[in-house]
Amino acid sequence: MKHIQIDLHFIRDLVQKSSLQVHHVHTQDQLADLLTKPLSRQRTELLRHKIGLTDGSSILRARIKEDSANHETAHN
């Protein structure tokens, strides 16, 4: 619990010095949810788009096909 209190005081001091501004973020706009919670496909896609994270599945599929083809060629 002590580390939370230290963090709280550190942030509070920065806010009081105007070095940091704190704003409320609505639940629907919590981008970290993408990395910390299980979400529906629709919610995942929305948050992924908001942070600019692309879907790498097509790259992975192509890479797997290339690796499989190279592996088969090497054994023949």
C-alpha angles and dihedrals in degrees: 000000000000094000090055091053091049091050091048093052092045092053092042090054092050091050092049090051089049089238090121132033119206121205132182114253115204117234091248091057099051101124093184089068087079090065100033109039140047106252138182116264090251093052091045091052092048095050092041089055092048093056094040096245111155126214105255096187094103090052090050093049092051091047092051091050091049092048092048092049092048091047092051092046091050092053095048 
